[in-house]
Amino acid sequence: MGAEAFHRMWSLYSGAMYAPFGSVREDGLRLRVVGGYGDHTTGTVAFADLLLGYHTQLGPLTIKFLAGLMAEDRRADDPHSGLEGADWGGKAVLETWWNITDLAWLSADLSWGSLHTAYASRARLGWRFSPALSAGLEGGAAGALERDIARVGAFVRYEWATGEASFSTGMAFDDPKGGSEGHSGPFGTVSLLMRF
């Protein structure tokens, strides 16, 4: 589960991943369900994903690839925006994690959805100050038909045997399409992951 906020935009989400034939830390099939709600400058959106994929461990490299359906229900402040109502499409997600050394790691996540040509990316370079605590730099971009957002910042991540929590902050740069004025300013994200 998690939350993020940036200039007059915020979202909350929660989800679950299930490994039907073993542990979530082992190679195998994955089923992911995610749902959330967001509020932004042009309206609100409720969203959900249903994805099926595979998790594999190649030495220090972890790779997850998932694909499936995404759905949205948008309520626009401007009824002529063309982004009003419920719709669905396809989605693909690639997530990687590389333990470069015992102290350094790199993660990179990419997603693309056919609904409003939505995309998202994030990369993190982390340094372990202890087995549980790491911090580092992150950057990423996200967008759809109506806007693109790029961001750069730093994060802190704490992990334990059955989960992890992370917080990131930095600067985000909003580039709305259609002639609207863009914004830049601070952003914040917080996420919590639990393993059962």
C-alpha positions in Angstrom: 0.0 0.0 0.0 1.1 3.6 -0.5 0.4 7.2 -1.1 2.0 10.0 -3.1 1.4 13.8 -3.4 2.5 16.6 -5.7 1.1 20.1 -6.6 -2.7 19.7 -6.2 -2.4 16.0 -7.0 -2.5 13.0 -4.6 -3.3 9.3 -4.8 -3.7 6.3 -2.5 -3.4 2.6 -3.5 -3.3 -0.8 -2.1 -2.8 -4.3 -3.5 -1.7 -7.9 -3.1 0.5 -10.3 -4.9 -0.1 -14.0 -4.7 2.3 -16.9 -5.6 0.0 -19.9 -6.2 2.7 -22.6 -6.2 5.2 -21.5 -3.6 6.7 -18.6 -1.7 6.8 -15.0 -3.1 10.6 -15.2 -2.7 10.9 -18.2 -5.1 10.7 -18.4 -8.9 7.2 -18.9 -10.2 3.9 -17.5 -11.3 2.5 -14.3 -9.7 -1.0 -12.8 -9.6 -1.3 -9.1 -8.6 -4.4 -7.1 -7.8 -4.1 -3.4 -7.2 -6.7 -0.7 -6.6 -6.6 3.0 -5.7 -8.0 6.5 -5.9 -6.5 9.8 -7.0 -7.4 13.5 -7.1 -5.7 15.8 -9.6 -6.1 19.2 -11.2 -8.5 18.0 -13.8 -10.7 15.6 -11.7 -10.7 12.3 -9.9 -9.9 8.7 -10.9 -10.5 5.3 -9.3 -8.3 2.6 -10.8 -7.6 -1.1 -10.6 -5.2 -3.6 -12.2 -5.4 -7.4 -12.5 -2.1 -8.8 -13.7 -0.5 -12.3 -14.1 3.2 -12.8 -14.5 6.4 -14.5 -13.5 9.1 -13.9 -10.9 12.7 -15.2 -11.5 15.9 -14.9 -9.6 19.2 -14.9 -11.7 21.9 -14.7 -9.1 22.0 -11.1 -7.8 19.3 -10.0 -10.3 15.5 -10.3 -9.6 13.1 -9.9 -12.5 9.3 -9.7 -12.5 7.2 -9.4 -15.6 3.4 -9.1 -15.4 0.6 -8.3 -17.9 -3.1 -8.1 -17.8 -6.0 -5.6 -17.5 -6.2 -2.1 -16.1 -9.5 -0.2 -15.4 -10.3 3.4 -14.6 -13.3 5.4 -13.7 -12.6 9.1 -14.2 -14.7 12.1 -13.1 -13.5 15.2 -15.0 -13.9 18.8 -13.8 -14.2 19.7 -17.5 -17.1 17.6 -19.1 -15.6 18.2 -22.6 -12.2 16.8 -21.7 -13.0 13.4 -23.3 -11.6 11.6 -20.2 -14.9 11.1 -18.4 -16.3 7.7 -17.4 -15.2 4.1 -16.9 -12.9 2.3 -19.3 -10.4 -0.6 -19.4 -7.3 -1.6 -21.4 -4.2 -3.7 -21.3 -1.2 -3.2 -19.1 2.4 -4.6 -18.9 4.9 -4.2 -16.0 8.6 -5.0 -15.7 10.3 -4.8 -12.3 14.0 -5.4 -11.6 16.3 -5.5 -8.6 20.0 -5.9 -8.8 22.3 -6.4 -5.7 25.4 -4.8 -7.2 27.4 -5.6 -4.0 26.6 -6.4 -0.4 26.2 -2.6 0.2 24.8 -1.2 -3.1 21.7 -2.1 -5.1 19.8 -0.8 -8.1 16.1 -1.1 -8.9 14.2 -0.1 -12.1 10.5 -0.4 -12.7 8.6 0.2 -15.9 4.9 0.0 -16.8 2.8 0.8 -19.8 -1.0 0.7 -20.3 -3.1 1.1 -23.4 -5.7 3.1 -21.6 -4.9 6.8 -22.3 -1.4 5.6 -23.2 -0.4 5.6 -19.6 3.2 5.0 -18.6 5.4 5.1 -15.5 9.0 4.5 -14.7 11.2 4.8 -11.6 14.9 3.9 -10.9 16.6 3.8 -7.5 20.2 3.5 -6.6 20.5 2.6 -2.9 23.3 2.1 -0.4 22.9 -0.2 2.7 24.0 1.5 5.9 23.0 -1.6 7.7 21.3 -4.9 6.7 17.9 -3.2 7.3 18.4 0.5 6.4 19.3 1.9 3.0 19.0 5.3 1.3 19.9 6.7 -2.0 18.7 8.6 -5.1 15.7 8.1 -7.3 14.3 9.4 -10.6 11.4 8.7 -12.7 8.6 9.8 -15.1 4.9 9.1 -15.5 2.2 10.4 -17.7 -0.8 9.8 -19.9 -2.7 11.7 -22.5 -3.2 14.8 -20.4 0.2 15.3 -18.7 3.7 14.2 -18.2 5.5 14.4 -14.8 9.2 13.9 -14.2 10.8 13.7 -10.8 14.1 13.4 -9.1 14.8 13.0 -5.4 16.1 10.8 -2.5 14.6 8.0 -0.5 15.0 6.1 2.7 14.1 2.4 2.9 13.8 0.1 6.0 13.3 -3.6 5.6 12.6 -6.5 8.0 12.0 -10.2 7.6 8.3 -9.8 6.7 8.2 -6.4 5.0 9.6 -3.0 4.1 8.7 0.6 4.3 10.1 3.5 2.2 9.7 7.2 2.0 10.9 9.5 -0.8 10.9 13.2 -1.5 12.3 15.6 -4.1 11.3 17.8 -6.9 8.7 17.0 -9.6 8.1 18.8 -12.9 4.6 18.8 -14.4 4.1 19.3 -18.2 0.4 19.4 -18.9 -0.7 18.9 -22.6 -3.1 21.2 -24.3 -1.6 24.6 -23.4 -2.1 24.5 -19.7 0.7 26.0 -17.5 3.2 23.5 -16.0 4.2 23.4 -12.3 7.3 22.3 -10.4 7.5 21.7 -6.7 8.2 19.1 -4.0 6.7 15.6 -4.1 6.4 12.9 -1.4 5.7 9.2 -1.5 5.3 6.6 1.2 4.9 2.9 0.8 4.5 -0.2 3.0 4.9 -3.8 1.9 4.1 -6.8 4.0 4.8 -10.5 3.3 2.6 -13.2 4.6 
